[in-house]
């Protein structure tokens, strides 16, 4: 196969926003990441695993080009010191352990500094996904069905049958192929939205954002809250959100601020998302649980703090399609700013079922870390004892925190 990843820009934008913060504040942290395929009936062959190894070896040979660094340097929130670090940075194949021993026939773990291992996640998943679909199916047939469905999506967006407000393409990690995602971004950018309330605002794929002249979109992921909040063993993990938000504000102030709410449940997040943070962050991102209930909860929380919800953005990014986005948009229209990050539906909608693959942080600084999202099944931790410990910490805090804790601002 031809190389799948040909530029270190080909990653999600939040890898750079988190990466800069890691570089400046947590450069000594070490993490382990583990791959998981959630599809029960998917099996990777030995030939697929060998191709994945070859593709990752190629990825690890890449370096940032000067034109790519200049592009990053022109993003408002990226600092020159981080650009200088990226100029020297290169992925390390030695940080990978890839075998056929996983339940699906593929096991991948990466170990090393958080600075390195964080950057591997997206490229690795994109490689695994494309190798699988090219080797398990007739790729040309899949691409034809992808193009047909993409054209129908664009038609319904242009006609107003779908109304998604401000929306972005978030599909890099689970895309059918680099070719397919490129086609999707180009089609969504060139669509005519003049007669609708829809507006394509960008893509999470920084390489494609540069290529097509659209905005690279993304702020933080669960790894940020897990590692900042739980990687320091002196921290009470029930306050993970406070530590993570505080470190983010130290790095960015009022810039680049969309907070992720569900790492250790939204209810616990709201204990820390008080007036200062709620004012500084431009909005919040939904990634699990009922989107309507979550949105109503966030609006109520802003109102309780005396903040006009219309000045804030609710970004929805959990398993979206345009039909679901349209319903969410119409429900909240006029009450709050609404935006959508839509991934697999744009980047891998074919006649075959898409893969549900992830790579998650499973340890930080030698200790387990975990997320406890608003629904079961989205977490990934190797140690049930740690999950019980984290849950006990959260339960105790929720039962006993009366709002006067000095960490709440």
Secondary structure, 3 states (H helix, E strand, C coil): CCCCCCCCCCCEHHHHHHHHHHHHHCCCCEEEEEEEECCCCCCCCHHHHHHHHHHHHHHCCCCCCHHHHHHHHCCCCCCHHHHHHHHHCCCCHHHEEEECCCCCCCEEEEEEEHHHHHHHHHHHHHHHHHHHHHHHCCHHHHHHHHHHHHHHHHHHHHHCCCCCCEEEECCHHHCCCHHHHHHHHHHHHHCCCCCCCCEEEEECEHHHHHHHCCEECCCCCHHHHHHHHHCCCCCCHHHHHHHHHHHHHHHHCCCCCEEECCCCCHHHHHHHCCHHHHHHCCEEEECCCCHHHHHHHHHHHHHHCCCCHHHCEEEECCCCCHHHHHHHHHHHCCCCEEEEEECHHHHCCCCCCCCCEEEEEEEECCEECCCCCCCCCCCCCCCHHHHHHHHHHHHHHHHHCCCCCCCCC
